């Protein structure tokens, strides 16, 4: 969905209840035009009042000039001149009085119109301001209502997502625990099998060691018997007997050494295998402890 176009007067469009930006722009444009017309009328009336005040001031200056010159009798002209001048003076006074009255009336009218224009402009401006403020309050109220609704909806959605995430986390923990228990059980079974194999090998090596020891003892006994027989035959051939005895003793010693080396090798191999198995099981227990968070069991 394309984003809503922003208002030309700076109003931000919102979702939900409220006014359309076109309606807002149209209403604001109409109010702005009315305000501008009122200010234009006020400006024209102000200019007219100033012009009338200027004309009245000019008439007052001319009247003062006439007064400063003093009355003209024109008696030196003779005949009807004085009468004509008197009539002219009277007419001038009348004209001046009418001019003063007219100027005063115009000035009062201009001032009244100026005051009316200013008052009308002020009232129009206040009306426009009040209407704009009311409209702004309506827009702000609608925007707040929409924002509150959206926040409530977002909180509801966040709560739902949190519940789903917690349930997924619990399920993952259950599966992980099951896998770890399976691994631990498998390692325990393999450990038991290895221990049984080690015990079987120990029994076999013990039997083998006993057999080798018995064989060595038998060889030694045979060598001693042969040595005794050789001593008995020494009287008949001491050199042959000594050589034979030396051979038998050497053979018995070599056999005993070989049996001892085999026994010691078997014991070392058995011990190394046991150490290797124990090290492997210790590593397995530590890995399981790291995964489960429990202290490793003592072996």
Secondary structure as the mmCIF struct_conf table of DSSP 4:
data_model
#
loop_
_struct_conf.conf_type_id
_struct_conf.id
_struct_conf.beg_label_comp_id
_struct_conf.beg_label_asym_id
_struct_conf.beg_label_seq_id
_struct_conf.end_label_comp_id
_struct_conf.end_label_asym_id
_struct_conf.end_label_seq_id
HELX_LH_PP_P HELX_LH_PP_P1 UNK A 2 UNK A 7
TURN_TY1_P TURN_TY1_P1 UNK A 8 UNK A 9
BEND BEND1 UNK A 10 UNK A 10
HELX_LH_PP_P HELX_LH_PP_P2 UNK A 11 UNK A 13
BEND BEND2 UNK A 15 UNK A 18
HELX_RH_AL_P HELX_RH_AL_P1 UNK A 21 UNK A 69
HELX_RH_3T_P HELX_RH_3T_P1 UNK A 75 UNK A 77
TURN_TY1_P TURN_TY1_P2 UNK A 79 UNK A 80
HELX_RH_AL_P HELX_RH_AL_P2 UNK A 81 UNK A 232
TURN_TY1_P TURN_TY1_P3 UNK A 233 UNK A 233
HELX_RH_AL_P HELX_RH_AL_P3 UNK A 234 UNK A 292
BEND BEND3 UNK A 294 UNK A 294
HELX_LH_PP_P HELX_LH_PP_P3 UNK A 295 UNK A 298
#
